[in-house]
Amino acid sequence: MSNGELEPDYVAATQHLWYGHRKLRKRSELELCWKAIKAIAVGTGHLSDEERVALVGKMMATATPEAVIEAVMSWDAHTETPAELLGHVRRSPDERLELGLWIIYEGLSVSFADGTLALEERNTVHVVAETMGVPVSTVEALIALCRDEALVRWR
């Protein structure tokens, strides 16, 4: 059974496991968000093998439909900036903040998969934060959290 064929209750359960909520996202919104996540990791100009595996793994683990995974992985991250992508997200400020936190967390997690957070990746995270209304202090806290999680994974 592919991710796209999972029952909504199963998808909601994966959301609850990973993120503490049962919200189901529309395919179009998932695609925009995962593309922004990929754009963070491509901040260095390319997606390393470790980042690619982490990105696909995270999408699979959160029951992202295969069509979205294919669209994200075939998307050229140099065609749109994260700000342009996320400008298509029509949500209230509180909902934009929630999505921004998720995008930044996942983008950092994928970026740290190769052992580093490059300056360009960090800069892209700050662009996403500004676009989505995430405070700088929260971004710095998420960077520290994701760095710690990466260190635990490497051990």
C-alpha positions as CSV (number, residue, x, y, z in Angstrom):
1,M,0.0,0.0,0.0
2,S,1.4,3.4,-0.9
3,N,1.3,6.4,1.3
4,G,-1.4,8.0,-0.9
5,E,-3.7,5.0,-0.2
6,L,-3.5,5.2,3.6
7,E,-6.7,5.8,5.4
8,P,-7.0,9.4,6.8
9,D,-7.0,8.0,10.4
10,Y,-3.6,6.4,9.7
11,V,-2.2,9.6,8.3
12,A,-3.6,11.5,11.3
13,A,-1.9,9.0,13.6
14,T,1.5,9.6,11.9
15,Q,1.0,13.3,12.3
16,H,0.2,12.8,16.0
17,L,3.2,10.6,16.5
18,W,5.7,13.0,14.9
19,Y,4.1,16.4,15.6
20,G,1.5,16.1,18.3
21,H,-1.5,16.9,16.2
22,R,-3.8,15.1,13.8
23,K,-4.2,17.8,11.1
24,L,-4.3,16.5,7.6
25,R,-2.7,18.9,5.0
26,K,-3.9,19.3,1.5
27,R,-1.6,17.8,-1.2
28,S,-0.8,21.3,-2.6
29,E,0.2,22.6,0.8
30,L,2.3,19.5,1.6
31,E,4.1,19.9,-1.7
32,L,4.9,23.6,-1.1
33,C,6.1,22.9,2.4
34,W,8.3,19.9,1.5
35,K,9.7,22.0,-1.4
36,A,10.6,24.7,1.1
37,I,12.2,22.1,3.3
38,K,14.2,20.8,0.4
39,A,15.2,24.4,-0.5
40,I,16.7,24.8,3.0
41,A,19.0,21.8,2.5
42,V,19.9,22.9,-1.0
43,G,21.1,26.2,0.4
44,T,24.7,25.0,-0.4
45,G,23.8,24.6,-4.0
46,H,23.1,20.9,-4.0
47,L,21.4,18.1,-2.0
48,S,24.0,15.7,-0.5
49,D,23.3,12.0,-0.6
50,E,22.7,12.0,3.1
51,E,20.3,14.9,2.8
52,R,18.4,13.2,0.0
53,V,17.9,10.1,2.0
54,A,16.8,12.1,5.1
55,L,14.3,14.1,3.0
56,V,12.8,11.0,1.4
57,G,12.8,9.2,4.7
58,K,11.0,12.0,6.5
59,M,8.4,12.3,3.8
60,M,7.8,8.5,3.9
61,A,7.7,8.4,7.7
62,T,5.0,11.0,7.8
63,A,2.8,9.4,5.2
64,T,3.3,12.0,2.5
65,P,1.6,10.8,-0.7
66,E,4.0,9.3,-3.2
67,A,2.9,11.9,-5.8
68,V,4.1,14.7,-3.5
69,I,7.4,12.9,-2.8
70,E,8.0,12.5,-6.5
71,A,7.1,16.2,-7.2
72,V,9.5,17.4,-4.4
73,M,12.4,15.2,-5.4
74,S,12.1,16.1,-9.1
75,W,11.7,19.8,-8.3
76,D,14.7,22.1,-9.1
77,A,15.2,24.1,-5.9
78,H,16.8,26.9,-7.9
79,T,13.6,27.7,-9.8
80,E,11.9,29.5,-6.8
81,T,13.0,31.0,-3.6
82,P,11.4,29.7,-0.3
83,A,9.8,33.1,0.0
84,E,8.2,32.8,-3.4
85,L,7.0,29.2,-2.6
86,L,5.6,30.1,0.8
87,G,3.9,33.2,-0.6
88,H,1.3,30.7,-2.0
89,V,0.4,29.5,1.5
90,R,-2.9,31.2,2.5
91,R,-3.2,30.8,6.2
92,S,-3.8,33.0,9.3
93,P,-0.7,34.3,11.0
94,D,-1.0,31.7,13.7
95,E,-1.3,28.9,11.2
96,R,1.6,30.3,9.2
97,L,3.7,30.3,12.3
98,E,2.8,26.7,13.0
99,L,3.7,25.7,9.4
100,G,6.9,27.8,9.6
101,L,8.0,26.0,12.7
102,W,7.4,22.6,11.0
103,I,9.3,23.6,7.8
104,I,12.2,25.0,9.8
105,Y,12.5,22.0,12.0
106,E,12.4,19.5,9.1
107,G,14.6,21.7,7.0
108,L,17.2,21.8,9.7
109,S,16.9,18.1,10.4
110,V,17.5,17.3,6.7
111,S,20.4,19.8,6.5
112,F,22.2,18.3,9.5
113,A,21.9,14.8,7.9
114,D,25.3,15.3,6.3
115,G,26.9,16.5,9.5
116,T,26.9,20.2,8.9
117,L,24.7,23.3,8.8
118,A,26.3,25.5,6.1
119,L,26.0,29.3,6.3
120,E,23.8,29.2,3.1
121,E,21.4,26.7,4.8
122,R,21.2,28.8,7.9
123,N,20.5,31.9,5.8
124,T,17.7,30.1,4.0
125,V,16.2,29.1,7.3
126,H,16.1,32.7,8.3
127,V,14.3,33.6,5.0
128,V,11.7,31.0,5.7
129,A,11.4,32.3,9.3
130,E,10.8,35.8,8.2
131,T,8.3,34.7,5.5
132,M,6.3,32.6,8.0
133,G,6.5,34.9,11.1
134,V,8.9,32.8,13.2
135,P,11.0,34.8,15.7
136,V,14.8,34.7,15.3
137,S,15.1,33.5,18.9
138,T,13.0,30.5,18.1
139,V,15.0,29.7,15.0
140,E,18.2,29.7,17.0
141,A,16.6,27.4,19.6
142,L,15.5,25.0,16.7
143,I,19.1,25.1,15.3
144,A,20.4,24.0,18.7
145,L,17.8,21.3,19.1
146,C,18.4,19.9,15.6
147,R,22.1,19.9,16.1
148,D,21.7,18.0,19.4
149,E,19.4,15.5,17.7
150,A,21.9,15.0,14.9
151,L,24.7,14.4,17.4
152,V,22.6,11.7,19.1
153,R,21.9,10.1,15.8
154,W,25.6,10.0,14.8
155,R,26.5,8.3,18.2
